[in-house]
Amino acid sequence: MAAFAEWQPRYAERGVATFPVTIGNGDKKPSITGYLKTGLRGSSQLALKFPSADSFGFACGACNGITIVDLDDTDPAIIREGERLFGVSPLHWRTGGGKFALAFRHNREGRRIRCIPTLPIDLLGGGFVVAPPSAGLRQPYEIIKGSLADLDRLPIARIPEGVAAPQVTQIQEGERNAKLFQYCNSVVFYCDDIEQLIDAAETWAAQRLTAPLSVAEIRKTCGSVWKYRGGRKRIINHLVGQSQWEVLIAQPDILGVLTVLSAENGPDAEFMIADGLGEARGWPRRLVPNARAKMLELGLIERIGRKGRTGPYLYRWRTEFA
């Protein structure tokens, strides 16, 4: 039995309505529309409709009574920092990308991306999360502390000073598109994929707009913002060992290729490193092949197959590096 069909009734016993999620190519996308409004009855029907779904999620917030502190780092030390700031949770899980999540009882928290600017932490009192034990792109989502029974006794998160949601000003009809575009530009830098941006935008729109925008309009705006990403790039958002770092700083050309790949590809992405990457930028002919070989040797990337039967090879970040 696939994960969603098996675990849907277990989550439902705890009052949590789940829905199927498709994970691939760095994206986490709900398999249905209107997923944030899924109830327990609808969830049970989805388990019959999607019997082969290996990944699933649930809506954060009042509907399921859960707020998630999303720890966007693979270093387990981030768990201690999260609990120091927000309190101790009896339920932790590791995501498909090797990062972490802490569960709390919802107490009217909003959705705050990078709620503490200096730390990779999101407060998810809205939107959705992928739930364990879903199949992830690299590894299964896994409960590492507690069990589903702890959903019945979640504590309220202790919200650090300065994180509480600001006073919400409702946005009138004539300003909706411009304000949505501004909001998306403000958070796109913190989103690992376009579906995460869409999720944040839909949550924002539900909270801020006096008259709703269509899902198609929200997705169109998110697509435009994602394509440009505010002109900003996230560079070298990875941990490297001391020996790897010594090699990289001794070969700045290879470090430069790594920087470009890091800026263009999120932690769960599958990407090409074709020789044309350098040719298009006027780099020396052997620069990209040499960098590719060295990154494989250092264990920073791994090859995962071809794009199609005869296409170029695809790569991804090694789990311990992403």
GIVENVEN-V312180 format. One record per residue. N is the residue number from 1. RES is the residue in one letter. SS is DSSP state (H for helix, E for strand, - for the rest). Layout:
BEGIN
n: (N,N)
res: (RES,RES)
ss: (SS,SS)
END
This chain:
BEGIN
n: (1,2,3,4,5,6,7,8,9,10,11,12,13,14,15,16,17,18,19,20,21,22,23,24,25,26,27,28,29,30,31,32,33,34,35,36,37,38,39,40,41,42,43,44,45,46,47,48,49,50,51,52,53,54,55,56,57,58,59,60,61,62,63,64,65,66,67,68,69,70,71,72,73,74,75,76,77,78,79,80,81,82,83,84,85,86,87,88,89,90,91,92,93,94,95,96,97,98,99,100,101,102,103,104,105,106,107,108,109,110,111,112,113,114,115,116,117,118,119,120,121,122,123,124,125,126,127,128,129,130,131,132,133,134,135,136,137,138,139,140,141,142,143,144,145,146,147,148,149,150,151,152,153,154,155,156,157,158,159,160,161,162,163,164,165,166,167,168,169,170,171,172,173,174,175,176,177,178,179,180,181,182,183,184,185,186,187,188,189,190,191,192,193,194,195,196,197,198,199,200,201,202,203,204,205,206,207,208,209,210,211,212,213,214,215,216,217,218,219,220,221,222,223,224,225,226,227,228,229,230,231,232,233,234,235,236,237,238,239,240,241,242,243,244,245,246,247,248,249,250,251,252,253,254,255,256,257,258,259,260,261,262,263,264,265,266,267,268,269,270,271,272,273,274,275,276,277,278,279,280,281,282,283,284,285,286,287,288,289,290,291,292,293,294,295,296,297,298,299,300,301,302,303,304,305,306,307,308,309,310,311,312,313,314,315,316,317,318,319,320,321,322)
res: (M,A,A,F,A,E,W,Q,P,R,Y,A,E,R,G,V,A,T,F,P,V,T,I,G,N,G,D,K,K,P,S,I,T,G,Y,L,K,T,G,L,R,G,S,S,Q,L,A,L,K,F,P,S,A,D,S,F,G,F,A,C,G,A,C,N,G,I,T,I,V,D,L,D,D,T,D,P,A,I,I,R,E,G,E,R,L,F,G,V,S,P,L,H,W,R,T,G,G,G,K,F,A,L,A,F,R,H,N,R,E,G,R,R,I,R,C,I,P,T,L,P,I,D,L,L,G,G,G,F,V,V,A,P,P,S,A,G,L,R,Q,P,Y,E,I,I,K,G,S,L,A,D,L,D,R,L,P,I,A,R,I,P,E,G,V,A,A,P,Q,V,T,Q,I,Q,E,G,E,R,N,A,K,L,F,Q,Y,C,N,S,V,V,F,Y,C,D,D,I,E,Q,L,I,D,A,A,E,T,W,A,A,Q,R,L,T,A,P,L,S,V,A,E,I,R,K,T,C,G,S,V,W,K,Y,R,G,G,R,K,R,I,I,N,H,L,V,G,Q,S,Q,W,E,V,L,I,A,Q,P,D,I,L,G,V,L,T,V,L,S,A,E,N,G,P,D,A,E,F,M,I,A,D,G,L,G,E,A,R,G,W,P,R,R,L,V,P,N,A,R,A,K,M,L,E,L,G,L,I,E,R,I,G,R,K,G,R,T,G,P,Y,L,Y,R,W,R,T,E,F,A)
ss: (-,-,H,H,H,H,H,H,H,H,H,H,H,-,-,-,-,E,E,E,E,E,E,E,-,-,E,E,E,E,-,-,-,-,H,H,H,-,-,H,H,H,H,H,H,H,H,H,H,-,-,-,-,-,-,E,E,E,E,-,E,-,-,-,-,E,E,E,E,E,E,-,-,-,-,-,H,H,H,H,H,H,H,H,H,H,-,-,-,-,-,E,E,E,-,-,-,-,-,E,E,E,E,E,E,-,-,-,-,-,E,E,-,-,-,-,-,-,-,-,E,E,E,E,-,-,-,E,E,E,-,-,-,-,-,-,-,-,-,-,-,E,E,E,E,-,-,H,H,H,H,H,H,-,-,E,-,-,-,-,-,-,-,-,-,-,-,-,-,-,E,-,H,H,H,H,H,H,H,H,H,H,H,H,H,H,H,H,H,H,-,-,-,H,H,H,H,H,H,H,H,H,H,H,H,H,H,H,E,-,-,-,-,-,H,H,H,H,H,H,H,H,H,H,H,H,H,H,H,H,H,-,-,-,-,-,-,-,-,-,-,H,H,H,H,H,H,H,H,H,-,H,H,H,H,H,H,H,H,H,H,H,H,H,-,-,-,-,-,-,E,-,-,-,-,H,H,H,H,-,-,-,-,-,-,-,H,H,H,H,H,H,H,H,H,H,H,H,-,-,E,E,E,E,E,E,-,-,-,-,-,-,E,E,E,E,E,-,-,-,-,-)
END
